[in-house]
Amino acid sequence: MGSSFTISDGMAGLMMTMPGFLAAISAPLVTVTTGRIDRRVMLGVFILLLALANFLAAVAPNYWLVLVSRVMVGVTIGGFWSIGAGLAGQLVPAKSVGRATSVIFSAVPLGSVLGVPLGTFIGDVAGWRIAFLAMGGFTLAVLALLLVVVPPLPADQATRLDVLGGMLRSVNTRFALVMTFLVVLAHFGTYTYVTPFLEQVTHAGSGLITVYLLIYGAAGIAGNFFGGSTVGRYPRATFAAAAALIAAATLLLPVLGTSDAGAVALLIVWGAAYGAVPVCSQTWFSKAAPDSPEASSVLFTASFQATISIGALVGGAVLDRSSPSTVMTLGGLAAVLMVLVAWAHRAGKYTWPKAS
């Protein structure tokens, strides 16, 4: 897409930056203003908005209209995840909430397994505009499935701004914010530009890159379910281990990623580690405010999406001024800082409140 509009890789990274910032803003605003509306209805509205955004991008005559479509995507992401991330408790018995949350967040790595390679394949064969058209049609199919399969989900408790403010005064919430910021900054500041790295450093062709991303996504699914099975018992250790593996993978890529075997091995480690990150972050926010599940989802979504934008923006600026290897190194250092913050939380012996 960057070459179609004659823009740099860093400028093209705005397609990641715009949705993240809008998602961070829309997460609290949309959730608060629609607090009394059935959550299935709201999920359907967001899915429809996503379909319209894909169709707009497919016919956009210039790059700025593509960015408008990404604004629509940002609103969708912020609203959808702030509501959807906390719905496990309404869909399954209490004893199965942890497993159900892992299933919900498996959508993130599963999207990497199916969405990224499929979109890349369609783009290579028929062009990126056709890829957006296809994703728009697929999104409408998901909307129909939602309306048929998902039961009504009445809002149990409207989220208020003062509840969000109260959560921010919690030490555990602040630790969750800092750790989420650092690990997501590390990941999206690097993964957004992993394709230029594989092209310029590993010298992989477009076909191989698609395969590599598929392998990465498959590892992410495994990491998501493994992280979901351990984070309830070991939240600090699981989150820190995921960040440490991301640090190792990104710091070693400039050294070992010059070969196909080294790049694939590190992408597997990276994918498995990042697959655990969303469920770990959501669990930390939930434990910090067990009586306000939707409010914790709002803070999780807002912090996560804002950091995606910052990571993509910073990574793009570094890439335009240096090299993909420098991007990987700086991202790895951010992940190392996250591990140190997790250690500081342990050293402080902070505990979470018990759910009432």
SEMARNU-404263 format. One line per field, with one value per residue (C-alpha): residue number from 1; x, y, z. Coordinates in steps of 0.2 Angstrom, whole numbers, plus 2048, in hexadecimal, padded with zeros to 3 digits. Example, Ala and Ser with C-alpha at 12.3 -4.5 7.8 and 13.67 -1.06 7.14 Angstrom:
seq: 1_2 $
east: 83E_844 $
north: 7EA_7FB $
up: 827_824 $
***
This chain:
seq: 1_2_3_4_5_6_7_8_9_10_11_12_13_14_15_16_17_18_19_20_21_22_23_24_25_26_27_28_29_30_31_32_33_34_35_36_37_38_39_40_41_42_43_44_45_46_47_48_49_50_51_52_53_54_55_56_57_58_59_60_61_62_63_64_65_66_67_68_69_70_71_72_73_74_75_76_77_78_79_80_81_82_83_84_85_86_87_88_89_90_91_92_93_94_95_96_97_98_99_100_101_102_103_104_105_106_107_108_109_110_111_112_113_114_115_116_117_118_119_120_121_122_123_124_125_126_127_128_129_130_131_132_133_134_135_136_137_138_139_140_141_142_143_144_145_146_147_148_149_150_151_152_153_154_155_156_157_158_159_160_161_162_163_164_165_166_167_168_169_170_171_172_173_174_175_176_177_178_179_180_181_182_183_184_185_186_187_188_189_190_191_192_193_194_195_196_197_198_199_200_201_202_203_204_205_206_207_208_209_210_211_212_213_214_215_216_217_218_219_220_221_222_223_224_225_226_227_228_229_230_231_232_233_234_235_236_237_238_239_240_241_242_243_244_245_246_247_248_249_250_251_252_253_254_255_256_257_258_259_260_261_262_263_264_265_266_267_268_269_270_271_272_273_274_275_276_277_278_279_280_281_282_283_284_285_286_287_288_289_290_291_292_293_294_295_296_297_298_299_300_301_302_303_304_305_306_307_308_309_310_311_312_313_314_315_316_317_318_319_320_321_322_323_324_325_326_327_328_329_330_331_332_333_334_335_336_337_338_339_340_341_342_343_344_345_346_347_348_349_350_351_352_353_354_355_356 $
east: 800_80F_815_804_803_815_818_826_824_824_816_80C_80E_801_7F4_7F9_7FA_7EA_7DF_7E8_7E6_7D4_7D1_7D9_7CD_7BD_7BF_7BA_7AE_7A4_7A3_79D_790_789_789_777_776_776_788_784_77C_78B_797_78C_78E_7A1_7A2_797_7A2_7B2_7AA_7A7_7B9_7BF_7B4_7BA_7CC_7C9_7C3_7CE_7D6_7E3_7EC_7E3_7D3_7DB_7DF_7CD_7C8_7D5_7CD_7BD_7C7_7CD_7BC_7B7_7C6_7C4_7B1_7B2_7C0_7BB_7AA_7AF_7BE_7B4_7A5_7AC_7A3_792_795_79B_79B_7A7_7B2_7B5_7B8_7CB_7CA_7BD_7C8_7D6_7CA_7C5_7D7_7DB_7D4_7E3_7F0_7E3_7E1_7F4_7F3_7E4_7E2_7F4_7F9_7E8_7E8_7FA_7F6_7E7_7F1_7FF_7F3_7E5_7EC_7E9_7D8_7D1_7D8_7CE_7BE_7C0_7C2_7B3_7A8_7AF_7AB_799_799_79F_791_784_78C_78C_77A_775_781_784_776_770_77C_773_77F_780_789_78C_79E_7A0_7AF_7B1_7B3_7C2_7C9_7C9_7D1_7E0_7E3_7E7_7F9_7F6_7ED_7FC_808_7FC_7FC_80F_813_806_80D_81F_81B_80F_81B_829_81E_815_824_82D_820_817_828_82C_829_836_842_83F_841_850_85A_854_851_841_835_823_81E_829_824_812_817_822_813_808_815_816_803_802_80E_804_7F4_7FE_805_7F4_7ED_7FD_7FD_7EA_7ED_7FB_7F7_7E9_7F5_806_800_811_81C_812_811_824_829_81F_828_839_836_831_841_84C_844_845_857_85D_854_862_86F_866_859_864_861_850_851_856_848_83B_841_841_830_829_82F_829_818_816_81B_810_801_801_802_7F0_7E8_7F6_7F3_7E0_7E2_7EC_7DF_7D1_7DA_7DD_7CA_7C1_7B0_7B1_7B4_7AF_7B8_7C8_7C5_7C4_7D4_7DC_7D6_7DA_7EC_7EF_7E9_7F2_802_800_7FF_80E_818_814_818_828_82D_829_833_842_841_841_851_85A_857_84B_859_859_846_848_855_84C_83C_846_84C_83A_835_844_83D_82C_835_83D_82C_825_833_830_81E_824_831_823_818_808_7F9_7E8_7D8_7CC_7BD_7AD $
north: 800_80B_80A_80C_81E_821_823_81C_80C_818_822_813_80E_81B_80E_806_816_81E_80F_80D_81F_820_80F_816_825_81C_80E_818_824_817_80B_818_820_80F_807_803_7FB_7E8_7E4_7D8_7E7_7F1_7E4_7E3_7F5_7F5_7E6_7EF_7FF_7F4_7ED_7FF_804_7F6_7FA_80D_808_7FD_80C_819_824_82B_827_833_82B_81A_822_828_815_811_81E_814_804_80D_810_7FE_7F7_802_7FF_7EC_7E7_7F2_7E9_7D8_7D5_7D4_7CA_7B9_7BA_7BC_7AE_79F_799_7A2_793_794_7A7_7A5_799_7A3_7B3_7A9_7A4_7B6_7BC_7AE_7B9_7C3_7B6_7AD_7BD_7BD_7AB_7AD_7C0_7C6_7B8_7B7_7CA_7C9_7BB_7C4_7D4_7CB_7C3_7D0_7E0_7E8_7F0_7DF_7D9_7E7_7E2_7D0_7D4_7E0_7D1_7C6_7D2_7D3_7C0_7C1_7CE_7C1_7B4_7BF_7C3_7B0_7A8_7B4_7B7_7C8_7CF_7DC_7E9_7E3_7F3_803_809_81B_826_828_815_816_824_81A_80B_817_81B_808_803_7F3_7FC_807_7F9_7F1_801_802_7F0_7F0_800_7F9_7E8_7EE_7FC_7EF_7E3_7F0_7FB_7EC_7E0_7EE_7EE_7DC_7DB_7E8_7DE_7CE_7D6_7E0_7D6_7C4_7C7_7BC_7BE_7C2_7B0_7AB_7BA_7B4_7A3_7AA_7B5_7A6_79C_7AB_7AC_799_79B_7AA_79F_792_7A0_7A7_797_793_7A5_7A4_793_79A_7AD_7AA_7A1_7AA_7BB_7C4_7B6_7B2_7C5_7C7_7B7_7BD_7CD_7C5_7BA_7C9_7D1_7C2_7C0_7D2_7D5_7C5_7C8_7D4_7C7_7B7_7BD_7BF_7AC_7A5_798_7A5_7B0_7A3_79C_7AD_7B1_7A1_7A7_7B8_7B2_7A7_7B5_7C2_7B6_7B6_7C9_7CF_7C2_7C6_7D9_7D6_7CB_7D8_7E5_7D9_7D5_7E7_7EA_7DA_7E2_7ED_7E0_7EC_7FB_7F0_7EB_7FE_802_7F3_7F7_80A_807_7F8_802_812_809_800_812_818_808_809_81C_81B_80B_814_823_818_80E_81E_824_814_801_7F3_7EC_7FB_7FA_7E9_7ED_7FC_7F1_7E4_7F1_7F6_7E4_7E3_7F2_7EA_7DB_7E6_7EF_7DE_7DA_7EA_7E6_7D5_7DE_7E9_7DA_7E2_7D7_7D8_7DB_7CC_7CB_7CE $
up: 800_804_7F2_7EB_7F3_7F1_804_810_81B_82A_823_81E_831_834_82F_840_849_845_84B_85B_860_85B_864_874_874_86E_87B_88A_881_877_886_892_886_881_892_892_881_87E_87B_86C_863_866_860_850_84D_84F_843_836_838_835_825_81F_823_818_80A_80B_80B_7FC_7F1_7F9_7EB_7F7_807_812_80E_813_824_826_824_831_83D_83B_83F_84F_855_852_85B_86A_86C_867_873_881_881_87B_885_895_88F_894_8A5_89C_890_89B_8AD_8B9_8BA_8A7_8A6_8A5_897_88E_88F_886_878_876_875_869_85C_85D_857_84D_843_840_83A_82E_82B_828_81C_814_811_80B_7FF_7F8_7F6_7ED_7E1_7DE_7E6_7F8_7F3_7EF_800_809_7FF_804_816_816_80F_81C_82A_824_825_837_83B_835_840_84F_84D_84B_858_866_873_879_885_890_898_8AB_8B1_8A8_8A8_8AF_8AD_8C0_8C0_8B4_8BE_8CE_8C5_8C0_8D2_8D5_8D6_8CD_8BF_8BD_8BC_8AF_8A5_8A5_8A1_893_88C_88C_885_878_873_871_866_85B_859_851_84A_840_836_836_823_81F_82A_822_811_814_821_81F_80C_80C_7FD_7FF_7FE_80C_817_816_81C_82A_830_82F_83B_846_848_84B_859_860_862_86C_877_879_881_88B_892_896_89F_8AA_8AC_8B9_8C5_8C0_8B9_8BC_8B7_8A7_8A2_8A5_89C_88D_88D_88F_880_875_87B_877_866_860_867_85E_84E_847_84B_847_83B_82D_829_825_833_840_83B_83C_84C_854_84C_855_866_863_85D_86C_878_871_870_883_885_882_88E_89B_89A_89B_8AA_8B3_8B0_8B5_8C6_8C9_8C9_8CA_8CE_8BD_8AF_8A1_8A8_8A9_897_892_89A_893_881_883_889_87D_86D_872_874_863_85B_865_860_84E_84D_857_84D_83C_841_846_836_82B_833_836_832_836_842_84C_84E_855_861_868_86A_873_880_883_887_893_89C_89E_8A6_8B3_8B7_8BA_8C6_8CF_8D1_8D9_8E4_8EA_8EF_8E8_8E8_8E0_8E9_8EA_8DF_8E9 $
***
